[in-house]
């Protein structure tokens, strides 16, 4: 009788443990603030026709490309010289840059580029590349500039932080040791 009783108790406990496991709600991870979601993932957008992506919000800056059908992650907008610019990362060809919002299909994010990213003061001069490779167009950051990291991207097994230099308006990727506290682009 003790053996049967022991098996019954053990089976009962097993049922309780399994049912408790399946009925216990999983703790939900805290949701990021809406601004962080916009910055990290970007608002989906596309171009209405093949257009240049400029490394700063001006027509004279270095140019990348966006083609019809490319998935653009737009993170913010800024007014410069009477033009409203959207800052985008082209997930199709890994180019980044500013584009006049008139050439974009969808609504823009409600976030100003003046408030985007995790700002830090640059301790050194460094290059900002218009794609996550050192052969791309080059912008720069000078020691003392307020440079905001937006998100990270991995290319050829290296981490790159997509950043916006608030001091001179240049955007681009800089090599990094890891993802830091950033989310993927």
Secondary structure, 3 states (H helix, E strand, C coil): CHHHHHHHHHHHHHHHHHHHHHHCCCCCCCCCCHHHHHHHHCEEECECCCEEEECCCCCCCCEEEECCCCCEEEEEEEEECCEEEEEEEECCCCCEEEEEHHHECCCCCCCEHHHCCEEEECCCCEEEECCCCCCCCEEEECCCCEEEEEEEEEECCEEEEEEEECCCCCEEEEEECCCCCCCEC
